[in-house]
Amino acid sequence: MAKRIVYREWLIQPERYWGLLAALAAVIAIGGAAALYMEHEGHWVTGMTNSVVWGLPHVFAVFLILAASGALNVASIGTVFDKPVYKPLARLSGLMAAGLLVGGLLVLVLDLGRPDRLVVAMTTYNFTSIFAWNIFLYTGFLAITIGYLWTMAERKGNQFQRPVGIFAFLWRLALTTGTGSIFGFLVGRTAYDTAVLAPMFVVMSFAYGLAAYMLVLMSSFAWDGRPIGPKLLKRLKDLLGLFIGAVLYFTLIYHLTNLYGAKDADFEHFILLSGGIYTLLFWGGWVLIGGLLPLGIVYHPRLGKEPNWIAGACALVIAGGLAALYVVIIGSQAYPLEMFPGKTVLAFGEPGDIGGTVAPYVPSLPELLLGIGGVAVAMLIVSVGIRVLQFLPESLSDKEMDGLTASAA
Amino acid sequence: MSRDEQLNEGRRHFLGVAAGGIAGSAGGVGVVVALSALTGADDADAAPRAEPVDDRHRWGLFIDTSKCAEGCSACVDACAEENGLDLQVRPHGQAAAKWQNQRSVWVRKVKLEDKVSGHVTNLPLMCQHCEHPPCVNVCPTGASFKRADGIVMVDRHTCIGCRYCMMACPYKARSFIHEQVEEKFSRAPRGKGCVESCNLCAHRRDDGQDSTACADACAALGHNAIVFGDIKDPTSPLRKALRGQPSRQIREDLGLNTGVRYAGL
């Protein structure tokens, strides 16, 4: 008989738990107030313009949505790829996927010009739009994840776990492909007109989702005094290293593709050399903080064994991920649309109208607060979930894990 | 029936029922402030349309850049006046430069210089009314739509303000309403949080008039750089102008088959 994994509610002291909840609720309230302010005044109070139409809220929303599908990977590795050591990690993986998605969608919806018309978006569809498909992909993902969690937690549902798990895995691939395709099929924009964005977003979701998962796992276990064995930690951090490497690889391919075509050389010059904040965020954030530094930590012979350093690497991946999406989403809009090849745009409407020049964008405080509010929503869902339901295994010590592998063999 | 035709079928029905077309319908939260004093120009001599829009016509523009005068902004001003764009008010406390990039603009006066020869070209740039409009493809609710007569516009009742159409448009032709709107015309309803762009003076189509505000203004100054007409009618002034000299589409490489064509570009 297979060894049973014992799950327990999160048992940290009530003061700590309620303190955490209060702090998250405060952040959410501030984010909500910021959204209300932007909604009431209109988007003129944000940094967004007719040139940069998607701002910081989209960076957060897309990040959270990518991380959501990535967080579910941990469960998929256990169920779909049949790795027994990942099975105790699956419940938290499902919960985080649901929480991150809800947080991301909230930010996305609250940044609409007319969030009050959400019911229109839910009832009127144009199926040539990947956005319309995404509405189904996102809500479907939530429903499937909840069903998946049920098959894990309910004995009667255990028999469905593998088929549901496989379905969830395929669905999350479709979801991230869909998210990447929001950008990948915009033929009019130099930065976006490439199908490589879709798989790049899939790989990004692997990295960001796993980093977020590991951070939550490590901190929730540390707070509750539960052990995570070095062997399991090594598995997870090695996997993270692989995903970080894959993100860098796709980044390289993306830019090499653009560099090969002479028509995109100006855009590449902008991102790689002359784009100011975008160049800085590309090299400093996307490549260094989100890529090379965490790779160095993860594969460092000594630091790669230290839980605190591994947690630090996860935080760097998340920071680098936000920087990467800032470059992808905002940098690509700031770069002027190339309508007149071989011509210099001397004037584009009234003075100040942005045509041939890089569009300015400075994120406003309410945008930032809305984005952080979305993160807090995700954290609140996870905190309440692990507190009231049995999501976390009692122990992930090597002894426990060895027992699992042995009984599965 | 193709996807476009199905869409258009639905739109035809919608427009047929509305009889006055989009121009008469309310935007925003359903409240339209019709400025009766200012909308006097609405009352055209021709009878309002009683039939649904159909695809016997495809409206478009021909622009002869050699006739487009440097420093002239008659088309921009006329469009602003016709469609109430000049009624927009910069929100209190907003910097002028930023507002310039946030207010709604339907036509821009663009000035280009050839990188090799130094030749300077002036032209008005507006929605290009593509046959295959990317903005229509990406709109999740179908609010961005193409009429049977080729006019691409936004149904302000179903626009949720996601701005995906603005991401997709290769011509930067669309504007998002960033601010609360106090004054607007019933022929061009405007509400905070929705997207809009040039609709080739759709209200004039519905009133049976045969030009746009920009073309009229250009002609009134004797420039005649903008010619409005029916691309499908071989006898229309537009087709005659197109026959007269070579023209091209902006971003012709995208294969969108635009309804606005430029000569001398």
Interface residues (C-beta under 8 A of the other chain):
Chain A: E39 E41 G42 H43 W44 V45 M48 T49 N50 S51 V53 W54 L112 G113 R114 P115 D116 R117 L118 V120 A121 T124 Y125 N126 T128 S129 I130 F131 A132 I135 I182 F185 L186 V187 G188 R189 Q333 L337 M339 F340 G342 K343 T344 V345 L346 A347 F348 G349 E350 P351 G352 D353 I354 G355 A359 P360
Chain B: R3 L7 V29 V76 P91 Q94 A96 A97 K98 W99 Q100 N101 Q102 S104 V105 R108 K109 V110 K111 L112 E113 D114 K115 V116 V120 T121 L125 P134 V136 N137 V138 C139 P140 T141 G142 A143 T158 C159 I160 G161 C162 R163 Y164 M166 M167 A168 C169 P170 Y171 K172 R174 S175 F176 I177 H178 E179 Q180 K192 G193 C194 V195 I250 R251 L254 L265
